[in-house]
Structure formats: C-alpha cells, structure tokens
C-alpha cells in the first residue's frame, strides 16, 4: 500500500504553518530560529514527496539532491543564527528580539 501524495502535502503544510506561527509570534530569538527550521523541514518533505511521485524524476536524484542542499543550508543557517544569538546575548544580556535594535 502506497501513501498518497496528498498526505505528505498535508503534513508538510501543517509543519510549515506551525513553523510560520512560531517564527512570527515569538519574541525569543531561539524560538524564531526553531520556527524557521520547521519551515525548512516542510520544504524538504515537499521536495521529496514530489520527487517520489513524479514518474519521470524517479530515475534521477534531483529531489534527493535538492533535499541535501536544503539540509545543508538549514545547518549553516542554524550555525550562523546561533552565533548571532550568542553575540547579542553577550552584549545585551537578552535574546528578546524586541530589545535589540
């Protein structure tokens, strides 16, 4: 039994909405960073789901390569984001984004 494409898209949309809500509603910089990571994971689910369900693309590795690129960008974004958060915390003693201007 094969899982339909719509199920993957529903999970990815829910994950993206949760990440978007987390990124827009939080004041803590670390929570915003986690929301962005959730959105990038939703993009990965979409990329791999479409790669799996498009018959022409099954023979190529394009979907997997795109997912690896997104994972790499997410790791770099997390490293740079955490470095910025640590730098701001050392100078301002807060990770609240409204206190930083």
KOLROKE-638567 format. One record per residue: chain; x, y, z of N, C-alpha, C in turn; residue number from 1; residue in three letters. Coordinates in nm, 2 decimals. Example, Ala and Ser with C-alpha at 12.3 -4.5 7.8 and 13.67 -1.06 7.14 Angstrom:
// KOLROKE-638567
atom mol = A&n_px = 1.32&n_py = -0.57&n_pz = 0.78&ca_px = 1.23&ca_py = -0.45&ca_pz = 0.78&c_px = 1.32&c_py = -0.33&c_pz = 0.78&seq = 1&type = ALA
atom mol = A&n_px = 1.28&n_py = -0.22&n_pz = 0.71&ca_px = 1.37&ca_py = -0.11&ca_pz = 0.71&c_px = 1.29&c_py = 0.00&c_pz = 0.79&seq = 2&type = SER
END
This chain:
// KOLROKE-638567
atom mol = A&n_px = 0.08&n_py = -0.12&n_pz = 0.00&ca_px = 0.00&ca_py = 0.00&ca_pz = 0.00&c_px = 0.09&c_py = 0.12&c_pz = 0.00&seq = 1&type = UNK
atom mol = A&n_px = 0.06&n_py = 0.21&n_pz = -0.09&ca_px = 0.14&ca_py = 0.33&ca_pz = -0.11&c_px = 0.07&c_py = 0.45&c_pz = -0.04&seq = 2&type = UNK
atom mol = A&n_px = 0.15&n_py = 0.53&n_pz = 0.03&ca_px = 0.09&ca_py = 0.65&ca_pz = 0.09&c_px = 0.06&c_py = 0.76&c_pz = -0.02&seq = 3&type = UNK
atom mol = A&n_px = -0.06&n_py = 0.81&n_pz = -0.02&ca_px = -0.09&ca_py = 0.91&ca_pz = -0.13&c_px = -0.01&c_py = 1.04&c_pz = -0.11&seq = 4&type = UNK
atom mol = A&n_px = 0.01&n_py = 1.11&n_pz = -0.22&ca_px = 0.09&ca_py = 1.24&ca_pz = -0.22&c_px = 0.02&c_py = 1.34&c_pz = -0.13&seq = 5&type = UNK
atom mol = A&n_px = -0.11&n_py = 1.34&n_pz = -0.13&ca_px = -0.19&ca_py = 1.44&ca_pz = -0.05&c_px = -0.16&c_py = 1.43&c_pz = 0.10&seq = 6&type = UNK
atom mol = A&n_px = -0.13&n_py = 1.31&n_pz = 0.15&ca_px = -0.10&ca_py = 1.30&ca_pz = 0.29&c_px = 0.04&c_py = 1.37&c_pz = 0.32&seq = 7&type = UNK
atom mol = A&n_px = 0.13&n_py = 1.35&n_pz = 0.23&ca_px = 0.26&ca_py = 1.42&ca_pz = 0.25&c_px = 0.24&c_py = 1.57&c_pz = 0.25&seq = 8&type = UNK
atom mol = A&n_px = 0.16&n_py = 1.62&n_pz = 0.15&ca_px = 0.14&ca_py = 1.76&ca_pz = 0.14&c_px = 0.07&c_py = 1.82&c_pz = 0.26&seq = 9&type = UNK
atom mol = A&n_px = -0.02&n_py = 1.74&n_pz = 0.32&ca_px = -0.10&ca_py = 1.79&ca_pz = 0.43&c_px = 0.00&c_py = 1.80&c_pz = 0.55&seq = 10&type = UNK
atom mol = A&n_px = 0.08&n_py = 1.70&n_pz = 0.57&ca_px = 0.18&ca_py = 1.70&ca_pz = 0.68&c_px = 0.28&c_py = 1.82&c_pz = 0.66&seq = 11&type = UNK
atom mol = A&n_px = 0.33&n_py = 1.84&n_pz = 0.54&ca_px = 0.42&ca_py = 1.95&ca_pz = 0.51&c_px = 0.35&c_py = 2.08&c_pz = 0.53&seq = 12&type = UNK
atom mol = A&n_px = 0.23&n_py = 2.10&n_pz = 0.49&ca_px = 0.16&ca_py = 2.22&ca_pz = 0.51&c_px = 0.14&c_py = 2.25&c_pz = 0.66&seq = 13&type = UNK
atom mol = A&n_px = 0.10&n_py = 2.15&n_pz = 0.74&ca_px = 0.08&ca_py = 2.17&ca_pz = 0.88&c_px = 0.21&c_py = 2.20&c_pz = 0.95&seq = 14&type = UNK
atom mol = A&n_px = 0.32&n_py = 2.14&n_pz = 0.91&ca_px = 0.45&ca_py = 2.17&ca_pz = 0.97&c_px = 0.50&c_py = 2.31&c_pz = 0.93&seq = 15&type = UNK
atom mol = A&n_px = 0.47&n_py = 2.35&n_pz = 0.81&ca_px = 0.50&ca_py = 2.49&ca_pz = 0.76&c_px = 0.42&c_py = 2.59&c_pz = 0.84&seq = 16&type = UNK
atom mol = A&n_px = 0.29&n_py = 2.56&n_pz = 0.86&ca_px = 0.21&ca_py = 2.66&ca_pz = 0.93&c_px = 0.25&c_py = 2.67&c_pz = 1.08&seq = 17&type = UNK
atom mol = A&n_px = 0.29&n_py = 2.56&n_pz = 1.14&ca_px = 0.34&ca_py = 2.56&ca_pz = 1.28&c_px = 0.47&c_py = 2.64&c_pz = 1.29&seq = 18&type = UNK
atom mol = A&n_px = 0.56&n_py = 2.62&n_pz = 1.19&ca_px = 0.68&ca_py = 2.69&ca_pz = 1.19&c_px = 0.66&c_py = 2.84&c_pz = 1.16&seq = 19&type = UNK
atom mol = A&n_px = 0.57&n_py = 2.87&n_pz = 1.07&ca_px = 0.54&ca_py = 3.02&ca_pz = 1.04&c_px = 0.48&c_py = 3.08&c_pz = 1.17&seq = 20&type = UNK
atom mol = A&n_px = 0.39&n_py = 3.02&n_pz = 1.23&ca_px = 0.33&ca_py = 3.07&ca_pz = 1.35&c_px = 0.44&c_py = 3.09&c_pz = 1.46&seq = 21&type = UNK
atom mol = A&n_px = 0.53&n_py = 2.99&n_pz = 1.48&ca_px = 0.63&ca_py = 3.00&ca_pz = 1.57&c_px = 0.73&c_py = 3.11&c_pz = 1.54&seq = 22&type = UNK
atom mol = A&n_px = 0.76&n_py = 3.14&n_pz = 1.41&ca_px = 0.85&ca_py = 3.24&ca_pz = 1.38&c_px = 0.79&c_py = 3.38&c_pz = 1.39&seq = 23&type = UNK
atom mol = A&n_px = 0.66&n_py = 3.39&n_pz = 1.37&ca_px = 0.60&ca_py = 3.52&ca_pz = 1.37&c_px = 0.55&c_py = 3.56&c_pz = 1.51&seq = 24&type = UNK
atom mol = A&n_px = 0.52&n_py = 3.47&n_pz = 1.59&ca_px = 0.45&ca_py = 3.50&ca_pz = 1.72&c_px = 0.55&c_py = 3.51&c_pz = 1.84&seq = 25&type = UNK
atom mol = A&n_px = 0.67&n_py = 3.46&n_pz = 1.82&ca_px = 0.76&ca_py = 3.46&ca_pz = 1.94&c_px = 0.85&c_py = 3.58&c_pz = 1.94&seq = 26&type = UNK
atom mol = A&n_px = 0.89&n_py = 3.61&n_pz = 2.06&ca_px = 0.98&ca_py = 3.72&ca_pz = 2.08&c_px = 1.12&c_py = 3.67&c_pz = 2.11&seq = 27&type = UNK
atom mol = A&n_px = 1.13&n_py = 3.54&n_pz = 2.15&ca_px = 1.26&ca_py = 3.48&ca_pz = 2.18&c_px = 1.33&c_py = 3.44&c_pz = 2.04&seq = 28&type = UNK
atom mol = A&n_px = 1.46&n_py = 3.48&n_pz = 2.03&ca_px = 1.53&ca_py = 3.46&ca_pz = 1.90&c_px = 1.55&c_py = 3.31&c_pz = 1.88&seq = 29&type = UNK
atom mol = A&n_px = 1.57&n_py = 3.23&n_pz = 1.98&ca_px = 1.59&ca_py = 3.09&ca_pz = 1.96&c_px = 1.46&c_py = 3.02&c_pz = 1.91&seq = 30&type = UNK
atom mol = A&n_px = 1.34&n_py = 3.07&n_pz = 1.96&ca_px = 1.21&ca_py = 3.01&ca_pz = 1.92&c_px = 1.19&c_py = 3.05&c_pz = 1.77&seq = 31&type = UNK
atom mol = A&n_px = 1.23&n_py = 3.17&n_pz = 1.73&ca_px = 1.22&ca_py = 3.21&ca_pz = 1.59&c_px = 1.30&c_py = 3.12&c_pz = 1.50&seq = 32&type = UNK
atom mol = A&n_px = 1.42&n_py = 3.10&n_pz = 1.55&ca_px = 1.51&ca_py = 3.01&ca_pz = 1.47&c_px = 1.46&c_py = 2.87&c_pz = 1.46&seq = 33&type = UNK
atom mol = A&n_px = 1.39&n_py = 2.82&n_pz = 1.56&ca_px = 1.33&ca_py = 2.69&ca_pz = 1.55&c_px = 1.21&c_py = 2.69&c_pz = 1.46&seq = 34&type = UNK
atom mol = A&n_px = 1.14&n_py = 2.80&n_pz = 1.45&ca_px = 1.03&ca_py = 2.81&ca_pz = 1.36&c_px = 1.08&c_py = 2.81&c_pz = 1.21&seq = 35&type = UNK
atom mol = A&n_px = 1.19&n_py = 2.87&n_pz = 1.19&ca_px = 1.24&ca_py = 2.87&ca_pz = 1.05&c_px = 1.29&c_py = 2.73&c_pz = 1.02&seq = 36&type = UNK
atom mol = A&n_px = 1.35&n_py = 2.66&n_pz = 1.11&ca_px = 1.39&ca_py = 2.52&ca_pz = 1.09&c_px = 1.27&c_py = 2.43&c_pz = 1.05&seq = 37&type = UNK
atom mol = A&n_px = 1.16&n_py = 2.45&n_pz = 1.12&ca_px = 1.04&ca_py = 2.37&ca_pz = 1.09&c_px = 1.00&c_py = 2.40&c_pz = 0.95&seq = 38&type = UNK
atom mol = A&n_px = 1.00&n_py = 2.53&n_pz = 0.91&ca_px = 0.96&ca_py = 2.56&ca_pz = 0.77&c_px = 1.05&c_py = 2.50&c_pz = 0.67&seq = 39&type = UNK
atom mol = A&n_px = 1.18&n_py = 2.50&n_pz = 0.69&ca_px = 1.27&ca_py = 2.43&ca_pz = 0.60&c_px = 1.25&c_py = 2.28&c_pz = 0.59&seq = 40&type = UNK
atom mol = A&n_px = 1.21&n_py = 2.22&n_pz = 0.71&ca_px = 1.18&ca_py = 2.08&ca_pz = 0.70&c_px = 1.06&c_py = 2.05&c_pz = 0.62&seq = 41&type = UNK
atom mol = A&n_px = 0.96&n_py = 2.14&n_pz = 0.63&ca_px = 0.84&ca_py = 2.12&ca_pz = 0.55&c_px = 0.87&c_py = 2.13&c_pz = 0.40&seq = 42&type = UNK
atom mol = A&n_px = 0.96&n_py = 2.22&n_pz = 0.37&ca_px = 1.01&ca_py = 2.23&ca_pz = 0.23&c_px = 1.08&c_py = 2.10&c_pz = 0.18&seq = 43&type = UNK
atom mol = A&n_px = 1.16&n_py = 2.04&n_pz = 0.27&ca_px = 1.22&ca_py = 1.91&ca_pz = 0.24&c_px = 1.12&c_py = 1.80&c_pz = 0.22&seq = 44&type = UNK
atom mol = A&n_px = 1.01&n_py = 1.80&n_pz = 0.30&ca_px = 0.91&ca_py = 1.69&ca_pz = 0.28&c_px = 0.84&c_py = 1.71&c_pz = 0.14&seq = 45&type = UNK
atom mol = A&n_px = 0.81&n_py = 1.84&n_pz = 0.11&ca_px = 0.75&ca_py = 1.86&ca_pz = -0.02&c_px = 0.85&c_py = 1.82&c_pz = -0.14&seq = 46&type = UNK
atom mol = A&n_px = 0.97&n_py = 1.86&n_pz = -0.13&ca_px = 1.07&ca_py = 1.82&ca_pz = -0.23&c_px = 1.07&c_py = 1.67&c_pz = -0.25&seq = 47&type = UNK
atom mol = A&n_px = 1.09&n_py = 1.60&n_pz = -0.15&ca_px = 1.10&ca_py = 1.45&ca_pz = -0.16&c_px = 0.97&c_py = 1.39&c_pz = -0.20&seq = 48&type = UNK
atom mol = A&n_px = 0.86&n_py = 1.44&n_pz = -0.15&ca_px = 0.73&ca_py = 1.38&ca_pz = -0.19&c_px = 0.70&c_py = 1.40&c_pz = -0.34&seq = 49&type = UNK
atom mol = A&n_px = 0.73&n_py = 1.52&n_pz = -0.39&ca_px = 0.71&ca_py = 1.54&ca_pz = -0.54&c_px = 0.81&c_py = 1.46&c_pz = -0.62&seq = 50&type = UNK
atom mol = A&n_px = 0.93&n_py = 1.45&n_pz = -0.57&ca_px = 1.03&ca_py = 1.37&ca_pz = -0.64&c_px = 0.98&c_py = 1.22&c_pz = -0.64&seq = 51&type = UNK
atom mol = A&n_px = 0.93&n_py = 1.17&n_pz = -0.54&ca_px = 0.88&ca_py = 1.03&ca_pz = -0.53&c_px = 0.76&c_py = 1.01&c_pz = -0.62&seq = 52&type = UNK
atom mol = A&n_px = 0.67&n_py = 1.10&n_pz = -0.64&ca_px = 0.55&ca_py = 1.08&ca_pz = -0.71&c_px = 0.55&c_py = 1.12&c_pz = -0.85&seq = 53&type = UNK
atom mol = A&n_px = 0.66&n_py = 1.19&n_pz = -0.90&ca_px = 0.67&ca_py = 1.22&ca_pz = -1.04&c_px = 0.74&c_py = 1.11&c_pz = -1.11&seq = 54&type = UNK
atom mol = A&n_px = 0.68&n_py = 1.04&n_pz = -1.20&ca_px = 0.74&ca_py = 0.92&ca_pz = -1.27&c_px = 0.87&c_py = 0.95&c_pz = -1.34&seq = 55&type = UNK
atom mol = A&n_px = 0.88&n_py = 1.07&n_pz = -1.41&ca_px = 1.00&ca_py = 1.10&ca_pz = -1.48&c_px = 1.12&c_py = 1.12&c_pz = -1.39&seq = 56&type = UNK
atom mol = A&n_px = 1.09&n_py = 1.18&n_pz = -1.27&ca_px = 1.20&ca_py = 1.21&ca_pz = -1.18&c_px = 1.25&c_py = 1.09&c_pz = -1.10&seq = 57&type = UNK
atom mol = A&n_px = 1.18&n_py = 0.98&n_pz = -1.11&ca_px = 1.23&ca_py = 0.86&ca_pz = -1.03&c_px = 1.36&c_py = 0.81&c_pz = -1.07&seq = 58&type = UNK
atom mol = A&n_px = 1.40&n_py = 0.83&n_pz = -1.19&ca_px = 1.53&ca_py = 0.78&ca_pz = -1.24&c_px = 1.64&c_py = 0.87&c_pz = -1.20&seq = 59&type = UNK
atom mol = A&n_px = 1.61&n_py = 1.00&n_pz = -1.18&ca_px = 1.71&ca_py = 1.09&ca_pz = -1.14&c_px = 1.71&c_py = 1.11&c_pz = -0.99&seq = 60&type = UNK
atom mol = A&n_px = 1.82&n_py = 1.18&n_pz = -0.94&ca_px = 1.83&ca_py = 1.20&ca_pz = -0.80&c_px = 1.81&c_py = 1.35&c_pz = -0.77&seq = 61&type = UNK
atom mol = A&n_px = 1.74&n_py = 1.42&n_pz = -0.85&ca_px = 1.72&ca_py = 1.56&ca_pz = -0.83&c_px = 1.65&c_py = 1.60&c_pz = -0.70&seq = 62&type = UNK
atom mol = A&n_px = 1.55&n_py = 1.52&n_pz = -0.66&ca_px = 1.48&ca_py = 1.55&ca_pz = -0.54&c_px = 1.56&c_py = 1.53&c_pz = -0.42&seq = 63&type = UNK
atom mol = A&n_px = 1.64&n_py = 1.42&n_pz = -0.42&ca_px = 1.73&ca_py = 1.40&ca_pz = -0.31&c_px = 1.84&c_py = 1.50&c_pz = -0.30&seq = 64&type = UNK
atom mol = A&n_px = 1.89&n_py = 1.54&n_pz = -0.42&ca_px = 2.00&ca_py = 1.64&ca_pz = -0.42&c_px = 1.95&c_py = 1.78&c_pz = -0.36&seq = 65&type = UNK
atom mol = A&n_px = 1.82&n_py = 1.82&n_pz = -0.40&ca_px = 1.76&ca_py = 1.94&ca_pz = -0.35&c_px = 1.75&c_py = 1.93&c_pz = -0.20&seq = 66&type = UNK
atom mol = A&n_px = 1.70&n_py = 1.81&n_pz = -0.15&ca_px = 1.68&ca_py = 1.79&ca_pz = -0.01&c_px = 1.81&c_py = 1.81&c_pz = 0.07&seq = 67&type = UNK
atom mol = A&n_px = 1.92&n_py = 1.75&n_pz = 0.01&ca_px = 2.05&ca_py = 1.76&ca_pz = 0.08&c_px = 2.10&c_py = 1.90&c_pz = 0.08&seq = 68&type = UNK
atom mol = A&n_px = 2.07&n_py = 1.98&n_pz = -0.03&ca_px = 2.11&ca_py = 2.12&ca_pz = -0.03&c_px = 2.03&c_py = 2.20&c_pz = 0.07&seq = 69&type = UNK
atom mol = A&n_px = 1.90&n_py = 2.17&n_pz = 0.09&ca_px = 1.82&ca_py = 2.24&ca_pz = 0.19&c_px = 1.87&c_py = 2.20&c_pz = 0.33&seq = 70&type = UNK
atom mol = A&n_px = 1.90&n_py = 2.08&n_pz = 0.35&ca_px = 1.96&ca_py = 2.04&ca_pz = 0.48&c_px = 2.09&c_py = 2.11&c_pz = 0.51&seq = 71&type = UNK
atom mol = A&n_px = 2.17&n_py = 2.13&n_pz = 0.41&ca_px = 2.30&ca_py = 2.20&ca_pz = 0.43&c_px = 2.28&c_py = 2.35&c_pz = 0.46&seq = 72&type = UNK
atom mol = A&n_px = 2.18&n_py = 2.41&n_pz = 0.39&ca_px = 2.15&ca_py = 2.55&ca_pz = 0.41&c_px = 2.09&c_py = 2.56&c_pz = 0.55&seq = 73&type = UNK
atom mol = A&n_px = 2.01&n_py = 2.47&n_pz = 0.59&ca_px = 1.95&ca_py = 2.48&ca_pz = 0.73&c_px = 2.05&c_py = 2.46&c_pz = 0.84&seq = 74&type = UNK
atom mol = A&n_px = 2.15&n_py = 2.38&n_pz = 0.81&ca_px = 2.26&ca_py = 2.36&ca_pz = 0.91&c_px = 2.34&c_py = 2.49&c_pz = 0.92&seq = 75&type = UNK
atom mol = A&n_px = 2.37&n_py = 2.55&n_pz = 0.80&ca_px = 2.45&ca_py = 2.67&ca_pz = 0.80&c_px = 2.37&c_py = 2.79&c_pz = 0.87&seq = 76&type = UNK
atom mol = A&n_px = 2.24&n_py = 2.79&n_pz = 0.84&ca_px = 2.15&ca_py = 2.89&ca_pz = 0.90&c_px = 2.15&c_py = 2.88&c_pz = 1.05&seq = 77&type = UNK
atom mol = A&n_px = 2.14&n_py = 2.75&n_pz = 1.10&ca_px = 2.14&ca_py = 2.73&ca_pz = 1.24&c_px = 2.27&c_py = 2.77&c_pz = 1.31&seq = 78&type = UNK
atom mol = A&n_px = 2.38&n_py = 2.74&n_pz = 1.24&ca_px = 2.51&ca_py = 2.78&ca_pz = 1.30&c_px = 2.53&c_py = 2.93&c_pz = 1.30&seq = 79&type = UNK
atom mol = A&n_px = 2.49&n_py = 3.00&n_pz = 1.19&ca_px = 2.51&ca_py = 3.14&ca_pz = 1.19&c_px = 2.41&c_py = 3.21&c_pz = 1.28&seq = 80&type = UNK
atom mol = A&n_px = 2.28&n_py = 3.16&n_pz = 1.28&ca_px = 2.18&ca_py = 3.21&ca_pz = 1.37&c_px = 2.22&c_py = 3.20&c_pz = 1.52&seq = 81&type = UNK
atom mol = A&n_px = 2.26&n_py = 3.08&n_pz = 1.56&ca_px = 2.30&ca_py = 3.07&ca_pz = 1.70&c_px = 2.43&c_py = 3.15&c_pz = 1.73&seq = 82&type = UNK
atom mol = A&n_px = 2.52&n_py = 3.17&n_pz = 1.64&ca_px = 2.63&ca_py = 3.25&ca_pz = 1.67&c_px = 2.59&c_py = 3.40&c_pz = 1.69&seq = 83&type = UNK
atom mol = A&n_px = 2.49&n_py = 3.44&n_pz = 1.61&ca_px = 2.44&ca_py = 3.58&ca_pz = 1.62&c_px = 2.37&c_py = 3.59&c_pz = 1.76&seq = 84&type = UNK
atom mol = A&n_px = 2.29&n_py = 3.49&n_pz = 1.79&ca_px = 2.22&ca_py = 3.50&ca_pz = 1.92&c_px = 2.31&c_py = 3.50&c_pz = 2.03&seq = 85&type = UNK
atom mol = A&n_px = 2.42&n_py = 3.42&n_pz = 2.03&ca_px = 2.52&ca_py = 3.43&ca_pz = 2.14&c_px = 2.59&c_py = 3.56&c_pz = 2.15&seq = 86&type = UNK
atom mol = A&n_px = 2.62&n_py = 3.62&n_pz = 2.03&ca_px = 2.68&ca_py = 3.75&ca_pz = 2.03&c_px = 2.59&c_py = 3.86&c_pz = 2.09&seq = 87&type = UNK
atom mol = A&n_px = 2.47&n_py = 3.85&n_pz = 2.05&ca_px = 2.37&ca_py = 3.95&ca_pz = 2.10&c_px = 2.35&c_py = 3.93&c_pz = 2.25&seq = 88&type = UNK
atom mol = A&n_px = 2.35&n_py = 3.81&n_pz = 2.30&ca_px = 2.33&ca_py = 3.78&ca_pz = 2.44&c_px = 2.45&c_py = 3.83&c_pz = 2.52&seq = 89&type = UNK
atom mol = A&n_px = 2.57&n_py = 3.81&n_pz = 2.47&ca_px = 2.69&ca_py = 3.86&ca_pz = 2.54&c_px = 2.69&c_py = 4.01&c_pz = 2.55&seq = 90&type = UNK
atom mol = A&n_px = 2.64&n_py = 4.08&n_pz = 2.45&ca_px = 2.64&ca_py = 4.23&ca_pz = 2.46&c_px = 2.52&c_py = 4.29&c_pz = 2.53&seq = 91&type = UNK
atom mol = A&n_px = 2.40&n_py = 4.23&n_pz = 2.51&ca_px = 2.28&ca_py = 4.29&ca_pz = 2.57&c_px = 2.22&c_py = 4.21&c_pz = 2.68&seq = 92&type = UNK
atom mol = A&n_px = 2.26&n_py = 4.09&n_pz = 2.71&ca_px = 2.21&ca_py = 4.00&ca_pz = 2.82&c_px = 2.06&c_py = 3.97&c_pz = 2.80&seq = 93&type = UNK
atom mol = A&n_px = 2.02&n_py = 3.96&n_pz = 2.67&ca_px = 1.88&ca_py = 3.92&ca_pz = 2.64&c_px = 1.88&c_py = 3.85&c_pz = 2.50&seq = 94&type = UNK
atom mol = A&n_px = 1.78&n_py = 3.76&n_pz = 2.48&ca_px = 1.76&ca_py = 3.71&ca_pz = 2.35&c_px = 1.62&c_py = 3.75&c_pz = 2.30&seq = 95&type = UNK
atom mol = A&n_px = 1.57&n_py = 3.85&n_pz = 2.36&ca_px = 1.44&ca_py = 3.90&ca_pz = 2.32&c_px = 1.46&c_py = 3.99&c_pz = 2.20&seq = 96&type = UNK
atom mol = A&n_px = 1.40&n_py = 3.96&n_pz = 2.08&ca_px = 1.43&ca_py = 4.04&ca_pz = 1.96&c_px = 1.37&c_py = 4.18&c_pz = 1.97&seq = 97&type = UNK
atom mol = A&n_px = 1.28&n_py = 4.21&n_pz = 2.05&ca_px = 1.22&ca_py = 4.34&ca_pz = 2.06&c_px = 1.32&c_py = 4.44&c_pz = 2.14&seq = 98&type = UNK
atom mol = A&n_px = 1.41&n_py = 4.38&n_pz = 2.22&ca_px = 1.51&ca_py = 4.46&ca_pz = 2.29&c_px = 1.63&c_py = 4.50&c_pz = 2.21&seq = 99&type = UNK
atom mol = A&n_px = 1.64&n_py = 4.43&n_pz = 2.09&ca_px = 1.76&ca_py = 4.45&ca_pz = 2.01&c_px = 1.72&c_py = 4.54&c_pz = 1.89&seq = 100&type = UNK
atom mol = A&n_px = 1.79&n_py = 4.65&n_pz = 1.87&ca_px = 1.76&ca_py = 4.74&ca_pz = 1.76&c_px = 1.89&c_py = 4.77&c_pz = 1.68&seq = 101&type = UNK
END
